[in-house]
Structures are given as C-alpha cells and as structure tokens.
Amino acid sequence: MGSALAGAKAGSVAALYFAGSTTLFNVLLLLTFKSDVLTYLSQNFPSTCPSVATSGISGTADTCFTEILEGDIPITDFVRVGVIALIFAVIIGVYFDYLPGKKYVVRTLAGSAIMVISMLFLGLNGVETDQLQVILMVAFQCGSSLPYALVMARLFRRFSREVQFSAPDGGGKIFVDKRNVTGKTRTFGLNSSHSIEVAGSERSFRGWLVSGGVTVKEPKQQKTAMRVAGDGLLRIAP
C-alpha cells in the first residue's frame, strides 16, 4: 500500500541532503577546473563572456563564472534537484511494497537508483564544461544516492508501520482501500486509517481479530475501518 505522507516526511530530509551535497560538489568541481571553465565560457559565449574586458560588453568570463557559482548552481540546480529528489521520495513511499527486496534499505536503494537514472535522462547532472567533469559529476550523484537511500530507509521506517493480513480457508478475501491484501504484508503510514472489508466468503463472517498496533472500529462488521498505530496483524476470525 505504501504511504505518500511517510515518503514526503522522510524525503524532506533525504532530498535536502542529496541536493545540498551534489550542489556543493558541483561548485568545488568548477573551482577545481576554473581555468578550463573560463576558456570554455570565452570561446562559446564571446559576446557575453569575453576573456578580458571589452568595450560595449558589461561582463567577462570571470563575471560569468561568478554568476554560475553564486546563482545558477546554488539556486536553480539546488532547487531543481531538491524537488526531483522529494518527488521520488513520495513515489518511493507510494510504491514501497512493490520495490524489490525485503529490507527497507534494499527497497530505497532500488528507488534511488531509478531516481539517478531519471535525472541523467532529464539532464539534471549539474553544470559542466567537458566530458571529464560530466563523468565526475555523474559518479558523485551515483555515490550520493546511497546516503539518500539510507536516510530514506531509516526515516520511512519511523513514519510507517507494517501490517500482516491472513484469512482462514473459505473465510474470504481481505480488501484494504479496495485492494486485495490477503496473505500479504503491507506498509501504511503511522496513525493512518483505512477502509477494510471481506469479500467472497464461503461462510458467515465471525469478526476481525487484531494484534499489535492495529485496531478495528467495528470488529463484527464485514465492512469497517482499520487504524494503524504500530506493526501488527489483521485476520478474519476462523
């Protein structure tokens, strides 16, 4: 089932780290290759970024370089990368139960890998002026996706809980928010409420049995509501 809210809460921290670390690395990368960047700017943008002060032109390559460091990267790229990382955190939260792996870290790693690949296709790999800088920037983003996934896993676990569902033979199927969850373990947001019902039962319904942090509003009703305040079990009474 997953939880968009839990993903957003965890992602607000993870996205801030990811955007901040990649932006800082991008700045350091350009400073390291400053001479190459200045040459690139003067050769490719001679009308706005000449190598030396020119009559009729307000800036130079150094001025353009400063604008990139102080404006384009810290503001534009930081915001774009942060928003994309947060969006993917919400997506990870929603589809958490469908990501490969059993451990939280493995699942968030899979989600972060998809995020990095998507960012590469969207061209959100920072500001670079040659192939070497591109390779270094992409390598750093791939490396930063690991701490992003670790932060996501830890915080998502804090803001979500797992519920196991079971039904006896002939007892029917359990539907949560109109999705069949019989015999499965699903993730829900902490302190969240969901509609539950039994369908396809071959015998009379005897009630809901719960344990752990799961409670049911009307235990004797086939269609009612479930509240998740902790890990637990929900099953149909035999």
Summary of the structure (lengths in Angstrom):
residues: 238
radius of gyration: 25.6
end to end distance: 25.2
largest distance: 90.7
contacts: 776
relative contact order: 0.15
helix: 52%
strand: 21%
